[in-house]
Amino acid sequence: MNLLWLLLGLFLSAAVAALGYWRRALSRSGVAGAILVGTLIFGFGGWEWGLLLIAFFVSSSWLSHYRKADKVLVAEKFSKGMRRDVGQTLANGGLGAILAVVYARYPEPLLFAAFVGVMATVNADTWATELGILSRVPPRLITSGDVVPPGTSGGVSTLGTWSSVAGALLIGTVATALVQVGSLLGGNSWSLRATSYTLLAVVGGLVGSLFDSLLGATVQGIYYCAQCAKETESPVHHCGTPAQPLRGWTWLNNDLVNFLASVVGGLAAASLALILWR
């Protein structure tokens, strides 16, 4: 049965990854990362885990292409383009895959609560970025409140914050629906615990995404392109010019920031679940 689930996970993740590559949401290395993450999450976690991952991927990929032309000038600050590579897929889904593997050996409900928090965080962060940069009101640095240009690491706006809440809420709603369906299909009655996943996702997602912004404003490696006179998250700017370190730790790139934020979001959701359930 474990082998069957792994093979099914491999098939489904490969199909989704192929669609993502065709829609230019994934690079070639991103396809490999998506297949690995998807196979582990679906194969070891089960269909609830796998469908929650798909909900994140579909919604975030669609938003990456939403009003694409309006994001071009701001997007050049980011370390990578709209096509996720293997680093991004592992940063967004790597912790979820680890939790799924552990869950297969120790089916503790708190692990799924942590997974919901992880997916809520990466979805909230993606929604905040993709919609927040469209805000007509300039963002403010989360640490000082100073007005900063759109796309600045650590900058937050009202639109971006509410977008992160919406992204986390989507994950929570899907998780609640999946758990309720699983409970009913298993011959059980309506699950009261399932309704708490919406709250776990919103809290975990918001805490994780704000922690992401905090790291971006303080210790994430940020560079400066003298040729274009612009800040960037990449050591090589989109123009091809090597950028000079400006602030933060050069080893702490955006992928690692996203991973650490997912850890915090997962811990926040699991901690709240521990309080609510026990």
N, C-alpha and C positions, 0 to 999 in steps of 0.2 A: 504494500500500500504506500509506503514511503517513496519507493522508486516510482510508482505510478504518479504520485503528486509532483515529484521532481520533474518527470518527463512532461507532465501537463503544464507545469510552471515554465519549463523551457520553451515549450511550443507557444504558449500565450505571450510570454515576454519577448520571444523572437518576433512574433507577429506585431506586437505593439511597437517594438524597436524599429522594425522595418517601416511601419507606418510613420513613425517619428522621423526616420531618415528621409523618407519620401516627402514629408511635409517640411523638411529642413529644420526640424526641431532638435535633431541629434547629428553629431559628426560621426565619422566612422568609429573612432575610439569610444564615442558616447554610446553607440549601438552595443559595443562589447560590454561596457559598464552596465547598461540598462538590462541586458540579457542576464548578466551575472546577478545583479541585485534582484531582478524580478524572479528569477528561478529560485533563489534562496528564500525570498519572502513568501512566494506562493507555495513552494515545495515544502518548507518547514512550518510556515505559519498557518497556511490554509487559505480558503477562498476569501474569507473576510479580510485578511491581511493583504492579499493580492489585489482585491478590488479597491481597497483604500489607496494603495499605491497608484493604481490606474487613475483614480479620481484626481490625485495630485498631478500626475503627469499630463493628463488631458487638459485640465483647467489651466495649469501654468503654461503649457505649450501654446494654448489658444491665446492667452493674454500676451505672450511674447510677440505675437504677430498683430495684436490689436493696435491700431493707429501706428503702425511701424514707421511711417514716414515722419511722424511727429517726434519720434524718439532718437532719430539718427544722431543729431548733434550731441545729445546728452549721453547716449549709449557709448560713445567713444571713450568716456571716462572709465568704463568698466573694463575689467581685465580680459574678458572674453566676449564674444558676440552672442547672438541669439541661439546658435547651435551648441547645445550642451556637449562637452567632451567627457572623457572618462573621469576626470577629476571632479567635475560638477555632479555627475551621476552618483559617484561614490560619496561625495560630500552630502548630497541630499538623501540618499537611500542606504548608505553603508551602515549606519547605526541601526536602521530598521532591519537590515538583513541579519546583523548580529543578534538582535533581540529575537528574531524569528527562529534562528538556530537554537538559541538558548531555550526558547519556549517549547520547542519540540521535545526537549529533554525534561524541562521543568515547566509544565503548563500552568504557570501562576498568572491569574488574571491581571495582576499589577504590571506584568510585562506587556500585555496588550494595551493597557492604559498608557504606559510609557511610549509605545509605538504610535498611539493616537496623538500624543503630545509631540512626537518627532515629526510626524507627517503634517500636523497642524502648523508647526514652526516653519518648516520649509515652504509650505504653501502660503502661509501668512507673509513670509519674507518676500516670496516671489510676487505676490499680489501687491504688496507695499511698494516694491521697486517698479513693477510694470505700470502701475496706475499712479503712484506717487509722483513720478517724474513728469506726469501730465498736468500736475497742479498749477493753477494760475497764480497761486500764492507761493512765494519762495519758501523753501524749507528752512528750518532752524536747527543748528547743531544741538544734539541731545544733551550735551554736557554743559554748554554755556548759554544756549538760547540765541546765539548770534545768527543773523541771516546769512545763509550760504547759497551758492549757485545750485541749481537742480542737479542731482546725480552725485553730489558730494557725499563721501562715505561718512556716516554718522548723522546725516541730515534727516530730519523727520518733518512731516507736514500733517495737517489735519486729514487731507485726502488719503495720504499714505497710511496713516494710523488706522483709519476706518476701513481701508482696503485690507489691511492685515487682519483686522477682526473678521471681516467678511470671508477671507480665505480660510481662516481657522474655523469659522462657523460652518463652512461647507464640509470640511473634513469631519467635524463633530456630528453634523447631520447625517452624513453618509455612514459613519461608524455606528450611530444609534440605529439607523435603519437596518444595517447588515446584522447587528447583534440581535435585534428584534426578530428578523426573519430566521436567523439561525436558531433562536430559542423556540420559535413556533414550529419550524421544521423538525426540531428534535423532540417534539411532543410535549414541550413545556408551555406554561402559560406566559402571559405578557410579562416581560422582564422590567422591573422597576429600575434595576441597576443600569440597564442599557440607556435610560434617559439621561444619565449623568455624563455620558461621553461627550455630549454637546458642550457642557460646562467645562469638562476636562480639556477639550480641544481649544476652546476660546482662551482659557487661562494659560495653558501651556504654550499655545501659539503666540499669544501676545507677549508673554514673558520672554520666550525664546527670540522673537523678532526684535524686541527692544534691546535684549542683550547683544544681538547682532549689531545693532546700531551703535551701542556703547563701545563695542570693540572697534568698530569702524571709525569712531571719533577719537579713539585714544591710542590703541596699540597696533592696529592693522597697518601693514606696510603700504605707504602711499608714495608715489613718485611724481616727478615734475618734468615735463617735456619742454625744454628750452626753445625748441624749434617752433612749437605751436603755442607756447606760453600757457599750458594747461596742465592741471593735475590729472593723474591717472592711477589706476590700481595695478597696472602692469609695468614691469621693468622695461618693456619695449612698447612705445606708444603705437597707436594704430597707423601713424604716418611712417613707421619704420625706424624712427629715431630712438636710440637707447635713452631711457629716462633716468634721471638722477634721484636717489632716495631723498625724500622730503621730510617724512616723519614716520614714526612707528617702527615696528620690528620687520625687517625685510623678509624674514622667514614666515611671517604670519600673513599668508595671502588670503584671498577671498574664499577659496574653497575650504581652507582650514577654519576660517571664521564661521562659515555656514555649518560646518560639522560641529564645532563647539556650541553654537547656538542651538542646534538640534539636541545636543546632550542636555543643555539647560532646560529646554522646552519639555523634553521627555521626563526629566527629573521632577519638574514642576507639576506635570500632569499626574505622574505616579504618586507624588507626595499628597496631592489633593485627593486622589482616589483612596489612598490609605486612610485619610481623615474621614472621608464620606462613607466608606464601606466598612470600616472597622471601629 
